[in-house]
Amino acid sequence: MDPYQLYYWPGLQGRGEFIRLALAEGGIDYVDVARRPEAEGGGVPSLLRVMREGASVPPLAPPILVAGELVLAQVANILLFLGRRHGLAPSDEAGLYHANQLQLTVADFVAEVHDTHHPIAMGEAYETQQVEAKRRAAYFAKDRIGKYLGYFERVLEGRDSPGGAYVFGADPSYVDTSLFQIMRGIEYAFPRAYARVEPEVPRLRALRDAIASRPRIAAYLGSPERLPFRENGIFRRYPELDEL
Amino acid sequence: MDPYQLYYWPGLQGRGEFIRLALAEGGIDYVDVARRPEAEGGGVPSLLRVMREGASVPPLAPPILVAGELVLAQVANILLFLGRRHGLAPSDEAGLYHANQLQLTVADFVAEVHDTHHPIAMGEAYETQQVEAKRRAAYFAKDRIGKYLGYFERVLEGRDSPGGAYVFGADPSYVDTSLFQIMRGIEYAFPRAYARVEPEVPRLRALRDAIASRPRIAAYLGSPERLPFRENGIFRRYPELDEL
């Protein structure tokens, strides 16, 4: 079978990173199409092309995964597909839906993180909405980081298999790689707010470290494919949004 | 089998309504637990109880569906479960993921609608963030309603089965009942902005009307269980947010 094709905006981690981390953990072969040169069929034109003419049900936005005839969009949907096909999610019915539920809660958190720097208009620059961003970020830092991370900590606390390092026991799932990413991201973007929550989430920190030391994840994180966090993605470090 | 138990904040449609519409179309027996009197085990206490002690993976927020041993949260996740179990989604692999993808895009739209009246802090009253709400709603009305509804119109335009009334052909899915709800909701909340988009979405309007005339949906819409849209849910009519 041809390798999967991933399409995402080149030059940033963004929501595509949740897919890349799962692909890395699974050792799954793929081409990150839009990161290739335009002359080789990549770049933004390739992304726009697959959005325009890709599927019987077209995608509204990237990330997009092309798997043979199947063209899929929406992070949680792509991960559901990869999880079932590649053993990156529990195989029983309850585990399947619980993985999906947790990933959707990760997605809610990611949308809230994004809106701290774009509270008014996602299509306009941060600088045009900085006043509102400061107010939204203050609320987010005060009420939402602790709410979400505290929730995921409770999920880990209540696991059926407390011996395992991961949400569903001894084997990592795409939920674990996603929790790794939000832990790294929130510490990058909101170091002060995160420092206040950190003592309350020991299980999440252990999970983050366990994922970081998985051999394939470690190799990916050390490769040029892992772009750094910076001020063009979901997790942005604007010091004025992280005041105490 | 015992009927399903649905838990959602009583007194409003909210996100629970997407579940209720699918249950209605499927003719699926359920108890809307938190709408029952507290003396009979209902009310908000019942909702808080199921969130606190309901499951191996606890829910963060309602709606919550209890199906035997399974406790599920997140609208799109509950609909995926109901869709597969009750024939409210295509049964082939591509259709399953495409239904999920479309529902997740509905969820993105619903989150954006919500944030028009709560752009800063979802836990605080509208009146505390009305200035920002006006700015966000103006952007939403100008750029986002047409973007999302235009997208769903394109999905209908590109269907494999143009003869059918619904997204996946002749049989309605939970995606159709969800599209019905956002069409009704957006017309309620943003009548002026919607009026500008309406001529561009004839297929969506036809789908909305086809769903409204399904016998079980019509019965549900005419029953006391269908609460009216009003200013305590996702779709709120604040005239100051719908100026031209």
Interface residues (C-beta under 8 A of the other chain):
Chain A: A55 S56 V57 P58 P59 L60 E69 L70 L72 A73 Q74 A76 N77 L80 F81 E93 A94 Y97 H98 N100 Q101 L102 L104 T105 A107 D108 A111 D115 P119 I120 A121 G123 E124 E132 R135 R136 Y139 D143 Y148 Y151 R154 V155 G158 R159 D160
Chain B: A55 S56 V57 P58 P59 L60 E69 L70 L72 A73 Q74 A76 N77 L80 F81 E93 A94 Y97 H98 N100 Q101 L102 L104 T105 A107 D108 A111 D115 P119 I120 A121 G123 E124 E132 R135 R136 Y139 D143 Y148 Y151 R154 V155 G158 R159 D160
